[in-house]
């Protein structure tokens, strides 16, 4: 015996509302994730700039010591 499901207009409307609610939740979660990734990119950029400044300062110090020894 086959079970047959009937999809009335009210059932379709309920299903559509359920799907819309899930997509709204998904959009909110993606927006939150995007904001977190943007914050991480900002933090990483500051870290790389600080690392470059430290490296350049160190290289200039080493170059100064080499020149002073000559």
Buried (B, 14 or more C-beta within 10 A) or exposed (E): EEEEEEEEEEEEEEEEEEEEEEEEEEEEEEEEEEEEEEEEEEEEEEEEEEEEEEEEEEEEEEEEEEEEEE
